[in-house]
Amino acid sequence: MLTEPNETPPTFYRDLSLRGSTPLDTTADHEFLVRLDQGHLRICVNQFEREFNIHDMPKVLGPGLIRFQSYGCWMGLLKASVTLL
């Protein structure tokens, strides 16, 4: 799920479903990749990938403002890499 900020009351956001329900091994490690550049937001989880054109998004937060949120579980980050493009 991608929660996209916008200026529409009452919530000022909308949830975009990235994919349907998928079985997930909760005891295994999973690879996440999030890349935001001047034109695209790319989200990858294991072998799943989705890309958005940020010029089509109603509101884009400033650089570095990507929030990771796990719903209904704990999520830990083992390795984080930030690269200036």
Contacts in CASP RR format, 6 or more apart in sequence:
PFRMAT RR
TARGET T0000
AUTHOR 0000-0000-0000
METHOD contacts of the structure
MODEL  1
MLTEPNETPPTFYRDLSLRGSTPLDTTADHEFLVRLDQGHLRICVNQFER
EFNIHDMPKVLGPGLIRFQSYGCWMGLLKASVTLL
1 15 0 8 1.000
1 16 0 8 1.000
1 17 0 8 1.000
1 18 0 8 1.000
1 71 0 8 1.000
2 15 0 8 1.000
2 16 0 8 1.000
2 18 0 8 1.000
2 43 0 8 1.000
2 52 0 8 1.000
3 13 0 8 1.000
3 14 0 8 1.000
3 15 0 8 1.000
3 16 0 8 1.000
3 69 0 8 1.000
4 13 0 8 1.000
4 14 0 8 1.000
4 15 0 8 1.000
4 16 0 8 1.000
4 57 0 8 1.000
4 58 0 8 1.000
4 59 0 8 1.000
5 12 0 8 1.000
5 13 0 8 1.000
5 58 0 8 1.000
5 59 0 8 1.000
5 61 0 8 1.000
6 12 0 8 1.000
6 13 0 8 1.000
6 14 0 8 1.000
6 58 0 8 1.000
6 59 0 8 1.000
7 58 0 8 1.000
7 59 0 8 1.000
8 14 0 8 1.000
8 58 0 8 1.000
18 43 0 8 1.000
18 48 0 8 1.000
18 50 0 8 1.000
19 48 0 8 1.000
19 50 0 8 1.000
22 48 0 8 1.000
24 30 0 8 1.000
26 73 0 8 1.000
29 78 0 8 1.000
30 45 0 8 1.000
30 46 0 8 1.000
31 44 0 8 1.000
31 45 0 8 1.000
31 46 0 8 1.000
32 44 0 8 1.000
32 45 0 8 1.000
32 68 0 8 1.000
33 42 0 8 1.000
33 43 0 8 1.000
33 44 0 8 1.000
33 45 0 8 1.000
34 41 0 8 1.000
34 42 0 8 1.000
34 43 0 8 1.000
34 44 0 8 1.000
34 66 0 8 1.000
34 68 0 8 1.000
35 41 0 8 1.000
35 42 0 8 1.000
36 42 0 8 1.000
36 54 0 8 1.000
36 63 0 8 1.000
36 64 0 8 1.000
36 66 0 8 1.000
37 85 0 8 1.000
38 54 0 8 1.000
38 85 0 8 1.000
39 53 0 8 1.000
39 54 0 8 1.000
39 55 0 8 1.000
40 51 0 8 1.000
40 52 0 8 1.000
40 53 0 8 1.000
40 54 0 8 1.000
41 51 0 8 1.000
41 52 0 8 1.000
41 54 0 8 1.000
41 57 0 8 1.000
42 49 0 8 1.000
42 50 0 8 1.000
42 51 0 8 1.000
42 52 0 8 1.000
43 49 0 8 1.000
43 50 0 8 1.000
43 51 0 8 1.000
43 52 0 8 1.000
44 50 0 8 1.000
54 60 0 8 1.000
68 75 0 8 1.000
68 77 0 8 1.000
70 76 0 8 1.000
END
